[in-house]
């Protein structure tokens, strides 16, 4: 069954790296990547596309990842979507802040691609 991952990230280089990682590493799963460049667009795409997973950057223009996650959690139509907060913030309390906004997992940049894929596979039920 096809899985769709929404990558909400304002930096083109980061979106490209995640797109390549996800489409190249989740083999045999028919995974597609949907992209948004800010939190407001990410929220709209989450509602219209109902992806299987959201990778949410924290520091973005228009609406940051914390607020976008809170708004997704407040919308009964999409509040159950798994969200991985992906952040360059690594200070004490940042993970708790992301989780209190509604994030299910928290990954700091730079992250291990293998560790990120392990979390994603666990959420999506992929073994390959």
N, C-alpha and C positions, 0 to 999 in steps of 0.2 A: 504494500500500500504506500502511496506517495506521501511524503512528509514535507511540510513547508516550514522553513525557519525565517523569521523576520529579524533582520539585522538593523538595529536603529543606531546609527553611528554617523557623526558629522564629518569625520576625516575620510576622504576618499581612499587613501592608502590603507587604512585599517579595514574599511569595507571590502576592498579588493582582496586583502590578505584573508579575511574571514570567508569571503565567497570562495576563494580558491581552496582553502582548507576544508570547508564543509563539502563542497561538491567533489573534491578529489579524495576525501577520506571516508566518507560515508557511502562506500561502494555497495552496490547491490540493493540500495534502499530507495532509489528514485527520489532523492532529496532535492528540493529546489530552494533557492534563496531569494527572498523578497527584501528590498532595501528601502530605508528611509533615512533622510539626512538630518532630522531633528525630531524632538519629542512629540510635537503636535502632529506631524505627518505620520510618525510611528503609531500614535494612538488611532488616527483615522484608518490607517492600513490594517491595524490589528482588528478593528471593528468590521471593516469590509471584507477582509480576507480570512479571518479566523485561523491564523497559523497554528501549527502544532507546538511552537516554541518561539520565544522572543529573546534575543540577545540585546540588552539595553545598555548603551553607554550612559554614563552618569552626567558628564559635563558636556552639554550641547546648547546650541542657541534655541531661541523661541520658548521651548519648555524643556527644562532639564530632565534627566532620567528619573530622578526621585519623584517629581511631580507627575510625569507621564505614567509611571508605575502606579502611583496613588490613584490617578484617574481611571486607569484600566481596572484596578481592583474595585473601584466604586461603580463600575458599569456591569450590571448583572449578566449582560450578554457575553462578556469576554473576561470576567473576573477570574475564571479558572485557568486561564492560559499560563503555562509555566514561564517564568521570567528569570533569566540569568543576568544579574547586574555585572557589567564589565567596566571596570574603572581604573583610572590611574591613581586614584586616591588610595593610599595605603596607611593612613594614620589610624591610631587607635580610635575606635568608635565608628569608623566609616562603614564597616560591614554591618554593624547593628543599625545604622541609619538606613542603609539599603534594604535590609530585611524588614525594618519597621515600616518602610514605604510599601512593602508587599513583594519584594524580591524573594525568590525561592532559593537562589544560589548567588554567590558573590565570588567573582574572579578578578584579581588585580593584574593590570598591565605593568610590565610585560608578563604574559602568562605562558605557561607551557602548553603548546598546541596539543600534546598528548593528554594532558590533564583536562583541558577544556573538552576535548573529544570524549573523554571518559564520562564526564558529567552529562554531555549532550546525549551520548549513547544510552546512558542510564535513564534519562528522561524519555527518550523516543523509543526505547526498547530495541535498539540496534545491537547486534552482536558483531557485525563486521566492520 
